[in-house]
Amino acid sequence: MLNGEKINSYREELSFFFTTIAQDLIDYPLRFEELTDLTSKSGKSRQIIVEGDILAEEDFGEWNDWLEPFKATVIDKRITKQGIWIKIWIGDYFGEGNLSEIF
């Protein structure tokens, strides 16, 4: 995507990737299932911003689900040996981390 590739080519993989990371980074007992309406744009140097909606689920005796706004900023800091850093916002929740420490 840093090279200008379209997000549509990777929609399913990105949905799985970001929901998996969100599950690890967001410290709240929610389950994240699927991303919809994904868009991406280039940010600062070596940065991609991905936005859309994410299906969140919570167990209140039965699973209830709803859409929350989703935003992720991915910054490639490998040139300074800091890895690839990600920040994720889901509604009012926030998490961040180095991808090499998540996977």
Secondary structure, DSSP 8 states (H G I E B T S, - for coil): -TT---GGGGHHHHHHHHHHHHHHH--SS-EEEEEEEEEEEE-STTEEEEEEEEEEEEESSSEEEEEEEEEEEEEE-GGGT--EEEEEEETTEEEEEEHHHH-
